[in-house]
């Protein structure tokens, strides 16, 4: 199917044949397939199309899905599948994006239990992604910072006003997501992705910075970067703040990531089903009970 590059990130095509225009060639006379004779033999095209459809149904080939966005965010087998809480007790670097906790399109809380030595500390607590997309949780000149890099177009930064004193501290970043999450993709609807949310940075239980993100990253972080704890192995999420590897000079006692992925309510599902049906035939569904939705 011919399409513009930006169309790859819209809803998947509901047509099981993906709007393919079928061609026909006589290979006994035209081995290079330079002469499309489908228009002259429409009955043969219909016959062969039906043969293909029958076989495709038989072997569960349908739908011929050329979507990009839905495939990028579709869950894949990995060590994080089905888990919502992750605990790390020592530095770790170089974990591939596909095997690291995904916090996109979700609410989440990242909590770091650290001990600051005499003389202060700096460095990367946790980062995923890099110069062109991702997040970093770090100590900058002794102050806790959480930063989101939105595809190098914008950076949103939460920063504590005070330097951490020597001793044990709990630094936390809590994010509340406003969207419905990736569950909307089951209804060929991307409305649950990349929505707004509010982030709060806390130090020892006290809120020190709160900001709302009007938009969040909807798909994936930078493919060629990694998930790192205790330093940043590749490019940094903010060159103005630090240069990799930016090792953490505080002692990391424990890092905990809790992910609260949105769950669709029955009302959400009804609305999405109605929207999906309308997109296919242009007519809204009228339920037998409760009137039109």
MINU-503360 format. One record per residue (C-alpha): residue in three letters; x, y, z negated; residue number from 1. Coordinates in nm, 2 decimals. Example, Ala and Ser with C-alpha at 12.3 -4.5 7.8 and 13.67 -1.06 7.14 Angstrom:
<tivos>
- residuo  xx  yy  zz  num
- ALA  1.23  -0.45  -0.78  1
- SER  1.37  -0.11  -0.71  2
</tivos>
This chain:
<tivos>
- residuo  xx  yy  zz  num
- UNK  0.00  0.00  0.00  1
- UNK  0.13  0.34  0.09  2
- UNK  0.13  0.59  -0.20  3
- UNK  0.31  0.89  -0.33  4
- UNK  0.57  0.84  -0.61  5
- UNK  0.36  1.03  -0.87  6
- UNK  0.06  0.80  -0.80  7
- UNK  0.26  0.51  -0.95  8
- UNK  0.19  0.65  -1.30  9
- UNK  -0.19  0.67  -1.27  10
- UNK  -0.44  0.39  -1.35  11
- UNK  -0.40  0.06  -1.18  12
- UNK  -0.59  0.01  -0.86  13
- UNK  -0.91  -0.19  -0.94  14
- UNK  -0.92  -0.35  -0.59  15
- UNK  -0.79  -0.71  -0.63  16
- UNK  -0.61  -0.68  -0.29  17
- UNK  -0.46  -0.35  -0.38  18
- UNK  -0.61  -0.18  -0.07  19
- UNK  -0.38  -0.37  0.16  20
- UNK  -0.43  -0.31  0.53  21
- UNK  -0.38  -0.65  0.69  22
- UNK  -0.18  -0.69  1.01  23
- UNK  -0.17  -0.97  1.27  24
- UNK  0.11  -1.08  1.49  25
- UNK  0.15  -1.35  1.75  26
- UNK  0.48  -1.50  1.66  27
- UNK  0.49  -1.72  1.97  28
- UNK  0.53  -1.40  2.18  29
- UNK  0.64  -1.14  1.93  30
- UNK  0.90  -1.28  1.70  31
- UNK  1.01  -0.93  1.58  32
- UNK  0.65  -0.84  1.48  33
- UNK  0.65  -0.51  1.67  34
- UNK  0.30  -0.54  1.81  35
- UNK  0.01  -0.54  1.56  36
- UNK  -0.29  -0.71  1.73  37
- UNK  -0.52  -0.70  1.43  38
- UNK  -0.76  -0.46  1.61  39
- UNK  -0.80  -0.70  1.91  40
- UNK  -0.86  -1.00  1.69  41
- UNK  -1.08  -0.88  1.40  42
- UNK  -1.25  -1.22  1.35  43
- UNK  -0.92  -1.39  1.31  44
- UNK  -0.81  -1.13  1.06  45
- UNK  -1.13  -1.18  0.85  46
- UNK  -1.08  -1.56  0.87  47
- UNK  -0.72  -1.55  0.75  48
- UNK  -0.80  -1.29  0.49  49
- UNK  -1.07  -1.52  0.34  50
- UNK  -0.82  -1.81  0.35  51
- UNK  -0.57  -1.60  0.15  52
- UNK  -0.84  -1.49  -0.10  53
- UNK  -0.95  -1.85  -0.16  54
- UNK  -0.59  -1.96  -0.22  55
- UNK  -0.52  -1.66  -0.44  56
- UNK  -0.82  -1.73  -0.66  57
- UNK  -0.72  -2.10  -0.67  58
- UNK  -0.37  -2.03  -0.80  59
- UNK  -0.47  -1.72  -1.01  60
- UNK  -0.27  -1.47  -0.80  61
- UNK  -0.52  -1.19  -0.85  62
- UNK  -0.51  -0.91  -0.91  63
- UNK  -0.23  -0.79  -0.68  64
- UNK  -0.13  -0.52  -0.93  65
- UNK  0.11  -0.26  -0.80  66
- UNK  0.07  -0.04  -1.10  67
- UNK  0.39  0.09  -1.26  68
- UNK  0.28  0.27  -1.58  69
- UNK  0.08  -0.02  -1.72  70
- UNK  0.36  -0.27  -1.65  71
- UNK  0.62  -0.05  -1.82  72
- UNK  0.43  -0.04  -2.15  73
- UNK  0.30  -0.40  -2.13  74
- UNK  0.42  -0.60  -2.43  75
- UNK  0.70  -0.85  -2.36  76
- UNK  0.83  -1.14  -2.56  77
- UNK  1.10  -1.01  -2.79  78
- UNK  1.22  -1.02  -3.15  79
- UNK  0.99  -0.73  -3.25  80
- UNK  0.67  -0.86  -3.10  81
- UNK  0.38  -0.87  -3.35  82
- UNK  0.58  -0.70  -3.62  83
- UNK  0.50  -0.36  -3.78  84
- UNK  0.77  -0.33  -4.05  85
- UNK  1.14  -0.34  -4.00  86
- UNK  1.41  -0.32  -4.27  87
- UNK  1.78  -0.26  -4.22  88
- UNK  2.05  -0.27  -4.49  89
- UNK  2.36  -0.18  -4.30  90
- UNK  2.48  0.01  -3.99  91
- UNK  2.39  -0.16  -3.66  92
- UNK  2.45  -0.03  -3.30  93
- UNK  2.38  -0.13  -2.95  94
- UNK  2.04  -0.30  -2.98  95
- UNK  1.87  -0.29  -2.64  96
- UNK  1.55  -0.08  -2.61  97
- UNK  1.35  -0.39  -2.53  98
- UNK  1.44  -0.55  -2.86  99
- UNK  1.41  -0.25  -3.09  100
- UNK  1.10  -0.12  -3.27  101
- UNK  0.87  0.08  -3.04  102
- UNK  0.72  0.38  -3.21  103
- UNK  0.56  0.54  -2.90  104
- UNK  0.18  0.60  -2.90  105
- UNK  0.16  0.51  -3.27  106
- UNK  0.18  0.65  -3.61  107
- UNK  0.50  0.56  -3.79  108
- UNK  0.71  0.62  -4.10  109
- UNK  1.09  0.61  -4.11  110
- UNK  1.24  0.60  -4.46  111
- UNK  1.62  0.61  -4.53  112
- UNK  1.76  0.54  -4.88  113
- UNK  2.11  0.69  -4.88  114
- UNK  2.38  0.79  -5.12  115
- UNK  2.56  1.12  -5.06  116
- UNK  2.93  1.11  -5.17  117
- UNK  3.11  1.39  -5.35  118
- UNK  3.19  1.66  -5.09  119
- UNK  2.87  1.60  -4.89  120
- UNK  2.79  1.39  -4.58  121
- UNK  2.68  1.41  -4.22  122
- UNK  2.61  1.18  -3.93  123
- UNK  2.35  0.97  -3.76  124
- UNK  2.11  0.77  -3.97  125
- UNK  1.90  0.63  -3.68  126
- UNK  1.87  0.71  -3.31  127
- UNK  1.70  0.56  -3.01  128
- UNK  1.74  0.70  -2.66  129
- UNK  1.98  0.97  -2.56  130
- UNK  2.03  1.29  -2.36  131
- UNK  1.73  1.25  -2.14  132
- UNK  1.47  1.11  -2.39  133
- UNK  1.47  0.98  -2.74  134
- UNK  1.48  1.07  -3.11  135
- UNK  1.74  1.11  -3.38  136
- UNK  1.73  1.11  -3.76  137
- UNK  2.06  1.25  -3.89  138
- UNK  2.24  1.47  -4.14  139
- UNK  2.36  1.80  -3.99  140
- UNK  2.60  1.98  -4.22  141
- UNK  2.44  1.80  -4.50  142
- UNK  2.08  1.88  -4.41  143
- UNK  1.84  1.61  -4.30  144
- UNK  1.71  1.65  -3.95  145
- UNK  1.46  1.47  -3.73  146
- UNK  1.46  1.56  -3.36  147
- UNK  1.25  1.45  -3.06  148
- UNK  1.41  1.49  -2.71  149
- UNK  1.12  1.51  -2.46  150
- UNK  1.29  1.41  -2.13  151
- UNK  1.55  1.69  -2.17  152
- UNK  1.27  1.95  -2.11  153
- UNK  1.20  2.03  -2.47  154
- UNK  1.34  1.94  -2.81  155
- UNK  1.13  1.95  -3.13  156
- UNK  1.32  1.97  -3.45  157
- UNK  1.24  1.92  -3.81  158
- UNK  1.51  2.04  -4.05  159
- UNK  1.53  2.05  -4.43  160
- UNK  1.63  2.39  -4.57  161
- UNK  1.88  2.26  -4.83  162
- UNK  2.20  2.05  -4.82  163
- UNK  2.16  1.72  -5.00  164
- UNK  2.35  1.71  -5.32  165
- UNK  2.58  1.42  -5.41  166
- UNK  2.39  1.11  -5.53  167
- UNK  2.10  0.90  -5.41  168
- UNK  1.83  1.05  -5.20  169
- UNK  1.52  0.93  -5.00  170
- UNK  1.47  1.10  -4.67  171
- UNK  1.16  1.03  -4.47  172
- UNK  0.99  1.12  -4.14  173
- UNK  0.62  1.05  -4.12  174
- UNK  0.43  1.09  -3.80  175
- UNK  0.05  1.07  -3.75  176
- UNK  -0.06  1.00  -3.40  177
- UNK  -0.38  1.15  -3.26  178
- UNK  -0.44  0.91  -2.97  179
- UNK  -0.61  0.57  -2.92  180
- UNK  -0.28  0.40  -2.82  181
- UNK  -0.19  0.15  -2.55  182
- UNK  -0.52  -0.04  -2.60  183
- UNK  -0.68  0.19  -2.35  184
- UNK  -0.47  0.03  -2.07  185
- UNK  -0.69  -0.29  -2.10  186
- UNK  -0.96  -0.07  -1.95  187
- UNK  -0.74  0.08  -1.68  188
- UNK  -0.73  0.40  -1.87  189
- UNK  -0.42  0.59  -1.98  190
- UNK  -0.60  0.84  -2.21  191
- UNK  -0.45  0.67  -2.52  192
- UNK  -0.09  0.74  -2.42  193
- UNK  0.13  1.05  -2.48  194
- UNK  -0.12  1.23  -2.70  195
- UNK  -0.05  1.48  -2.98  196
- UNK  0.05  1.41  -3.34  197
- UNK  0.19  1.57  -3.65  198
- UNK  0.54  1.50  -3.80  199
- UNK  0.64  1.57  -4.15  200
- UNK  1.00  1.56  -4.29  201
- UNK  1.03  1.47  -4.66  202
- UNK  1.32  1.48  -4.90  203
- UNK  1.28  1.28  -5.23  204
- UNK  0.90  1.28  -5.18  205
- UNK  0.88  1.66  -5.12  206
- UNK  0.76  1.79  -4.78  207
- UNK  1.02  2.02  -4.63  208
- UNK  0.91  2.06  -4.27  209
- UNK  0.59  1.99  -4.08  210
- UNK  0.52  2.05  -3.71  211
- UNK  0.26  1.93  -3.45  212
- UNK  0.37  1.78  -3.12  213
- UNK  0.12  1.87  -2.85  214
- UNK  0.25  1.59  -2.63  215
- UNK  0.46  1.28  -2.70  216
- UNK  0.65  1.04  -2.48  217
- UNK  0.40  0.80  -2.32  218
- UNK  0.60  0.52  -2.17  219
- UNK  0.95  0.43  -2.27  220
- UNK  1.27  0.58  -2.39  221
- UNK  1.59  0.61  -2.18  222
- UNK  1.65  0.27  -2.03  223
- UNK  2.03  0.28  -2.04  224
- UNK  2.06  0.39  -2.40  225
- UNK  2.03  0.19  -2.72  226
- UNK  1.89  0.17  -3.07  227
- UNK  2.16  0.26  -3.32  228
- UNK  2.18  0.28  -3.70  229
- UNK  2.48  0.46  -3.87  230
- UNK  2.62  0.62  -3.55  231
- UNK  2.53  0.71  -3.19  232
- UNK  2.71  0.48  -2.94  233
- UNK  2.62  0.65  -2.61  234
- UNK  2.48  1.00  -2.53  235
- UNK  2.33  1.22  -2.81  236
- UNK  1.98  1.34  -2.82  237
- UNK  2.10  1.70  -2.89  238
- UNK  2.44  1.81  -2.77  239
- UNK  2.41  2.14  -2.96  240
- UNK  2.40  1.96  -3.29  241
- UNK  2.66  1.68  -3.26  242
- UNK  2.88  1.47  -3.03  243
- UNK  2.87  1.09  -3.04  244
- UNK  2.96  0.87  -3.22  245
- UNK  2.87  1.10  -3.51  246
- UNK  2.92  0.83  -3.78  247
- UNK  2.72  0.85  -4.10  248
- UNK  2.94  0.94  -4.39  249
- UNK  2.67  0.88  -4.65  250
- UNK  2.61  0.52  -4.77  251
- UNK  2.31  0.36  -4.62  252
- UNK  2.13  0.16  -4.88  253
- UNK  1.82  0.07  -4.68  254
- UNK  1.64  0.19  -4.37  255
- UNK  1.27  0.11  -4.33  256
- UNK  1.05  0.16  -4.02  257
- UNK  0.68  0.11  -4.05  258
- UNK  0.47  0.13  -3.73  259
- UNK  0.09  0.18  -3.75  260
- UNK  -0.04  0.11  -3.40  261
- UNK  -0.39  0.24  -3.33  262
- UNK  -0.68  -0.01  -3.31  263
- UNK  -0.98  0.05  -3.08  264
- UNK  -1.31  0.08  -3.26  265
- UNK  -1.63  -0.07  -3.11  266
- UNK  -1.74  0.28  -3.01  267
- UNK  -1.41  0.34  -2.84  268
- UNK  -1.44  0.01  -2.65  269
- UNK  -1.80  0.10  -2.53  270
- UNK  -1.68  0.44  -2.40  271
- UNK  -1.38  0.29  -2.22  272
- UNK  -1.59  0.02  -2.06  273
- UNK  -1.84  0.28  -1.94  274
- UNK  -1.55  0.50  -1.80  275
- UNK  -1.40  0.20  -1.63  276
- UNK  -1.73  0.10  -1.46  277
- UNK  -1.79  0.46  -1.35  278
- UNK  -1.45  0.47  -1.19  279
- UNK  -1.53  0.16  -0.99  280
- UNK  -1.88  0.24  -0.86  281
- UNK  -1.93  0.61  -0.95  282
- UNK  -2.24  0.54  -1.16  283
- UNK  -2.24  0.53  -1.54  284
- UNK  -2.37  0.23  -1.73  285
- UNK  -2.69  0.27  -1.92  286
- UNK  -2.70  0.02  -2.22  287
- UNK  -3.02  -0.14  -2.31  288
- UNK  -2.99  -0.02  -2.67  289
- UNK  -2.91  0.33  -2.78  290
- UNK  -2.97  0.49  -2.44  291
- UNK  -2.70  0.61  -2.21  292
- UNK  -2.34  0.64  -2.33  293
</tivos>
